[in-house]
Amino acid sequence: MNYHWNWRIFWEDSPDGVHTYWETLVDGLQWTLAASLCGWIMALALGVLIGTARTLPPTRSGALLRRLGTAYIELFRNVPLLVQMFLWYFVMPELVPADTGAWLKSLPNAPFVTAVISLGFYTSARVAVQVTAGIEALSGGQGTAALALGLSRWQAYRYVLLPLAFRIILPPLTSEFLNIIKNSSIALTIGLIELTASARAIQEFSFQVFEAFSAATLIYVTVNIIVVGLMHLVERKLALPGTLQSGGGR
């Protein structure tokens, strides 16, 4: 049987009678971007805290924080994201008190919240590794010099070490941002109608599977190209003089 291509399917009405199939894809893209951005904010905040903690001096409290940070990374980095989403969505409401569990189950946006939490924790472990590597890549004398100038250790991280480390790790952070956009597609397994789920719904109702997933693929590629371009501009804006090669090289 020959496949019947129909690219006009996106301008036809979806079964809800309100939106076209193209609007269905746009709605899915909005959920993808919302989950990705919220998850990225969470991942970046936690990643900076955990990554910084793993570079503290080996005092009693510092050593404890370093071990806790390492344990956090090993836990969330080594458990598959799909498993984490299932645990947060299906298992967590059963572990908390009954009233709290019932409230969690009745949340109208529970799949979105769960997706953000799962993406945030999973990606934060990877960001933390990048932050630690960025700080450790700096010369040890910079932190010592900051302390010698009268800065507290918090101020040394805030004004000296972290700004320099971010300049170093911006390219791998860009990769992690792209990953979180792609990883958001797993949220379809818990009921979030993001871009991949929208494409799947289109092919189930219209049977135009190639058109649906081709359009979703093009949208993912376009979004990621835009992200790469923006992050490249940020990288060049924040680069220290002499650290980028002429002609756009890195």
PLY file of the C-alpha trace (Angstrom):
ply
format ascii 1.0
element vertex 250
property float x
property float y
property float z
element edge 249
property int vertex1
property int vertex2
end_header
0.00 0.00 0.00
1.37 3.41 -1.00
1.52 6.09 1.67
-0.67 9.12 0.95
1.20 12.30 1.80
-0.95 15.19 2.97
0.94 18.25 4.21
-2.32 20.22 4.31
-3.29 18.17 7.35
-1.90 20.90 9.64
-4.57 23.35 8.49
-7.41 20.92 9.07
-9.45 20.97 12.27
-8.40 18.61 15.03
-11.03 16.37 16.70
-11.71 19.01 19.38
-13.27 21.21 16.68
-11.53 24.28 18.08
-7.89 24.04 16.98
-6.18 23.06 13.78
-3.49 20.41 13.87
-0.85 23.13 13.48
-2.21 24.91 16.57
-1.99 21.57 18.37
1.73 21.46 17.57
2.19 25.07 18.69
0.44 24.32 21.99
2.74 21.35 22.47
5.77 23.52 21.74
4.65 25.99 24.39
4.47 23.22 27.00
7.88 21.95 25.89
9.46 25.37 26.26
7.73 26.06 29.58
8.82 22.75 31.11
12.35 23.11 29.73
12.85 26.68 30.92
11.42 26.06 34.40
13.45 22.87 34.71
16.58 24.70 33.54
16.17 27.47 36.12
15.82 24.83 38.83
18.77 22.83 37.47
21.02 25.87 37.24
20.23 27.04 40.78
20.75 23.59 42.33
23.72 22.81 40.09
25.58 25.95 41.15
24.97 25.22 44.84
25.96 21.55 44.63
28.88 22.16 42.30
30.25 24.93 44.51
29.86 22.82 47.64
32.09 20.15 46.09
34.96 22.64 45.84
34.92 23.83 49.45
38.09 23.41 51.54
38.33 20.02 53.31
37.39 21.33 56.75
34.92 19.35 58.86
31.87 21.14 57.48
33.41 21.50 54.02
34.20 17.79 53.79
30.63 16.94 54.79
29.19 19.23 52.13
31.53 17.77 49.53
30.37 14.24 50.33
26.71 15.26 50.30
27.20 16.98 46.95
28.86 13.91 45.47
26.07 11.67 46.79
23.46 14.00 45.25
25.18 13.84 41.88
25.55 10.08 41.89
21.89 9.63 42.85
20.24 11.88 40.28
22.76 11.39 37.47
22.69 7.59 37.51
18.93 7.00 37.76
17.31 7.20 34.29
15.12 10.24 33.78
12.12 8.11 32.83
12.39 6.22 36.13
12.64 9.48 38.04
9.50 10.81 36.37
7.59 7.65 37.25
8.82 7.83 40.85
7.79 11.46 41.28
4.46 11.03 39.53
3.25 7.61 40.65
5.22 6.69 43.78
5.72 9.95 45.68
1.96 10.60 46.24
1.76 7.16 47.87
4.66 7.84 50.25
3.44 11.13 51.72
0.46 11.44 54.11
-2.87 10.52 52.55
-4.24 14.07 52.44
-1.08 15.38 50.81
-1.06 12.50 48.34
-4.70 13.15 47.38
-3.88 16.83 46.88
-0.93 15.97 44.65
-3.03 13.62 42.55
-5.77 16.22 42.10
-3.48 18.97 40.84
-4.70 19.98 37.37
-1.12 20.61 36.20
0.47 17.64 37.99
2.20 16.29 34.84
3.81 19.69 34.20
4.98 20.11 37.79
6.34 16.58 37.82
8.16 17.12 34.54
9.78 20.31 35.84
10.89 18.66 39.08
12.27 15.60 37.30
14.09 17.60 34.63
15.40 19.99 37.27
16.88 17.36 39.56
18.24 15.20 36.75
19.90 18.08 34.92
21.14 19.78 38.11
23.42 16.81 38.80
25.02 17.25 35.39
25.28 21.03 35.80
26.91 20.53 39.21
29.67 18.46 37.62
30.28 21.23 35.09
30.39 23.91 37.79
32.86 21.90 39.86
35.06 21.35 36.82
34.94 25.04 35.95
35.98 26.15 39.43
38.72 23.54 39.68
40.06 24.60 36.27
40.90 28.02 37.66
44.27 28.74 39.17
44.22 28.15 42.92
45.85 31.50 43.43
42.73 33.39 42.38
40.70 32.21 45.34
43.63 32.82 47.68
44.13 36.31 46.30
40.44 37.11 46.79
40.64 36.02 50.44
43.86 38.02 50.91
42.05 41.13 49.69
39.60 40.78 52.56
36.73 39.03 50.77
34.87 36.34 52.63
34.80 32.89 51.10
31.21 33.50 49.92
32.28 36.78 48.32
35.28 35.09 46.69
32.94 32.60 45.02
30.35 35.27 44.19
32.64 37.89 42.68
35.71 35.98 41.49
35.48 32.21 41.10
31.95 31.66 39.79
31.99 34.45 37.17
35.26 33.11 35.77
34.09 29.49 35.97
30.90 30.29 34.04
32.97 31.69 31.20
34.78 28.36 31.00
31.76 26.07 31.21
29.35 28.04 29.01
29.74 25.65 26.00
28.91 22.50 28.04
26.08 24.36 29.75
24.68 25.10 26.30
24.74 21.35 25.58
22.89 20.68 28.83
20.25 23.27 27.89
19.76 21.53 24.55
19.51 18.20 26.35
16.80 19.42 28.70
14.71 20.56 25.73
15.03 17.13 24.13
14.57 15.28 27.44
11.26 17.07 28.01
9.76 14.73 25.41
9.84 11.96 28.02
7.11 13.83 29.89
4.56 12.43 27.44
4.73 9.20 29.47
3.11 10.96 32.45
0.48 12.80 30.42
2.09 16.13 29.56
0.95 17.10 26.06
4.24 18.60 24.94
5.56 18.70 21.38
6.24 14.99 20.91
2.92 14.05 22.50
1.16 16.53 20.23
2.77 14.96 17.16
1.76 11.54 18.42
-1.83 12.70 18.90
-1.91 14.07 15.34
-0.74 10.79 13.83
-3.25 8.81 15.92
-6.19 10.93 14.78
-5.15 11.63 11.18
-2.88 8.63 10.46
-0.40 11.09 8.85
2.52 9.81 10.90
5.35 11.08 8.69
3.95 14.59 8.42
3.34 14.84 12.17
6.79 13.73 13.28
8.57 15.52 10.43
7.01 18.78 11.60
7.94 18.04 15.22
11.51 17.25 14.16
11.83 20.52 12.25
10.50 22.44 15.24
13.00 20.78 17.61
15.86 21.51 15.21
14.78 25.13 14.78
14.49 25.71 18.53
17.89 24.16 19.19
19.55 26.20 16.42
18.12 29.36 17.96
19.39 28.34 21.41
22.87 27.59 20.05
22.97 30.94 18.26
21.89 32.88 21.34
24.32 31.07 23.62
27.12 31.67 21.12
26.39 35.39 21.30
26.40 35.24 25.10
29.68 33.34 25.05
31.34 35.96 22.87
29.89 38.77 24.99
31.24 37.30 28.24
34.55 36.04 26.88
37.67 37.58 28.38
39.92 39.38 25.87
42.17 36.95 24.03
40.27 33.80 24.99
38.41 33.41 21.68
40.26 32.86 18.41
39.72 35.26 15.56
37.31 34.22 12.86
34.75 32.73 15.24
36.91 29.83 16.49
36.70 28.62 20.03
0 1
1 2
2 3
3 4
4 5
5 6
6 7
7 8
8 9
9 10
10 11
11 12
12 13
13 14
14 15
15 16
16 17
17 18
18 19
19 20
20 21
21 22
22 23
23 24
24 25
25 26
26 27
27 28
28 29
29 30
30 31
31 32
32 33
33 34
34 35
35 36
36 37
37 38
38 39
39 40
40 41
41 42
42 43
43 44
44 45
45 46
46 47
47 48
48 49
49 50
50 51
51 52
52 53
53 54
54 55
55 56
56 57
57 58
58 59
59 60
60 61
61 62
62 63
63 64
64 65
65 66
66 67
67 68
68 69
69 70
70 71
71 72
72 73
73 74
74 75
75 76
76 77
77 78
78 79
79 80
80 81
81 82
82 83
83 84
84 85
85 86
86 87
87 88
88 89
89 90
90 91
91 92
92 93
93 94
94 95
95 96
96 97
97 98
98 99
99 100
100 101
101 102
102 103
103 104
104 105
105 106
106 107
107 108
108 109
109 110
110 111
111 112
112 113
113 114
114 115
115 116
116 117
117 118
118 119
119 120
120 121
121 122
122 123
123 124
124 125
125 126
126 127
127 128
128 129
129 130
130 131
131 132
132 133
133 134
134 135
135 136
136 137
137 138
138 139
139 140
140 141
141 142
142 143
143 144
144 145
145 146
146 147
147 148
148 149
149 150
150 151
151 152
152 153
153 154
154 155
155 156
156 157
157 158
158 159
159 160
160 161
161 162
162 163
163 164
164 165
165 166
166 167
167 168
168 169
169 170
170 171
171 172
172 173
173 174
174 175
175 176
176 177
177 178
178 179
179 180
180 181
181 182
182 183
183 184
184 185
185 186
186 187
187 188
188 189
189 190
190 191
191 192
192 193
193 194
194 195
195 196
196 197
197 198
198 199
199 200
200 201
201 202
202 203
203 204
204 205
205 206
206 207
207 208
208 209
209 210
210 211
211 212
212 213
213 214
214 215
215 216
216 217
217 218
218 219
219 220
220 221
221 222
222 223
223 224
224 225
225 226
226 227
227 228
228 229
229 230
230 231
231 232
232 233
233 234
234 235
235 236
236 237
237 238
238 239
239 240
240 241
241 242
242 243
243 244
244 245
245 246
246 247
247 248
248 249
